[in-house]
Amino acid sequence: MADGSGWQQSLCESERARVRAARKHILVWAPRQSPPPDWHLPLPQEKDE
């Protein structure tokens, strides 16, 4: 079954390339570790008067 390992090598290479490409792009904001304390409250509505 040595001839079936070509696809595994190809998959590993493409996965490494994907990870490298993902690391190039930094996050715009830091991911939250917990939700904000007022997550359950309704959003404030702006009244146009």
MARLO-969612 format. One record per residue: residue in one letter; x, y, z of N, C-alpha, C, O in turn. Coordinates in steps of 0.02 Angstrom, whole numbers, plus 32768, in hexadecimal, padded with zeros to 4 digits. Atoms other than C-alpha are relative to their C-alpha. Example, Ala and Ser with C-alpha at 12.3 -4.5 7.8 and 13.67 -1.06 7.14 Angstrom:
2
a802D7FC5800082677F1F8186802D803C80008061803B8021s7FD67FC57FFD82AC7FCB81657FD9803780257FF2806E802D
//
This chain:
49
m80297FC48000800080008000802B803F8000801480748015a7FD37FC78001809580737FE87FEB80337FCB7FFB806E7FD1d80137FD18035804980BE7F4A7FC4802B80147FB5805C7FF2g80397FD87FEA7FB281017FAA80138039802D7FE7805E8044s7FEC7FCB7FD2801981788014800B80427FDD801780747FFEg7FF77FC18025802981FB7F8A7FCB803380127FDA806E8019w80367FD17FEF7F8082467FB48009801A80477FF880548055q7FF57FE97FBB7FAF824E806C803580378001802E80698025q7FCB7FCE8004804E82AE80427FE380417FE37FF280777FFCs801E7FC6801F7FEB83237FD17FD1802480317FD180618035l802E7FE27FCF7F68833E80598027802580368014805C8049c7FD77FDF7FCD7FEE836580DA801D80417FE7801E8073800Be7FE37FC3801C804083E380677FCC80377FF87FD980718008s80347FCE80097F9C843A803D7FE7801A80437FD68055804Ae80157FEB7FBD7F6C843E80F58034802F801E80228061803Dr7FCB7FD27FE88015848C81227FFB80437FDE800380777FFEa80077FC180257FFC850E80997FC38027801A7FC68065801Fr803C7FDE7FE67F4D853480DC800E802080437FF980588050v7FEF7FE67FBE7F8F854B818D802E803D7FFA8025806E801Dr7FD37FC7800A801B85BD814F7FD9803C7FE77FE580747FFEa80287FC9801B7F9E862680ED7FD3801E80377FCA805A8039a802B7FE77FCB7F2B86328184802880298033800E8059804Fr7FD77FDB7FD07FBA866D81F3801680447FE580278070800Ck7FED7FC0801E7FE286F981787FCE803780137FE18071801Ch80357FCF7FF37F3C874D819D7FF48004804B7FDF7FD4806Bi800A7FF77FB87F338795824C7FB6800F800D7F9280267FE1l80447FF27FED7E8F87A582A87FF6804B80078022806E8021v800E7FB97FFB7E3E8850829E7FEF80128048800180488060w800F7FF57FBA7DFC8840834F80127FC1802680147F8A800Aa7FEF803A7FD67E2B87CF83DF7FC27FD6800C7F8D7FF2801Ap803A802A7FF27DB7873A83F47FEC8004804A801680078076r801A7FFA7FBC7D498745848E80087FBE80247FFC7F888008q7FFE803C7FD67D6786CB851B7FBD7FF580237FAD7FBC8035s804280067FE17CBC86EF85657FD380377FE37FED806A7FCCp802D7FCE801C7C21874F852D7FFF803F802C800E803B8068p80067FC47FD77C06880385667FCA7FF780357F9C7FCF802Cp8030800B7FC97BA68812860A7FB880117FEF7F8A7FF5800Dd80457FED80117B0E886285B77FE87FDF7FBF7FBF7FFB7F9Cw8012802180407AFE87E585287FB67FEF7FFB7F9B7FEB7FC4h8046801680017A4D87B5855B7FCF803C7FFC7F9380317FF2l802B7FC580047A0A886985597FF480137FB7801E80067F8Dp800C7FE9804579B888B184BD802E80397FEE804480608019l7FD47FCA80167A21892684547FDC804280077F9F80467FFEp80207FBE7FF97A0189DF84727FE680177FBC800980137F8Aq801F7FE8803E798A8A2683F08007804C7FFD7FF8806F802De7FFA7FB7800979AF8AD383AB7FBF801B7FE57FA480027FB4k803E7FE1801479168B40839D800F803E7FD58034806A7FEBd7FF87FC5802979118BBC830C7FC4802E800C7F8B801E7FFBe80377FD27FF178AD8C518346800F80457FE57FE680737FEE
//
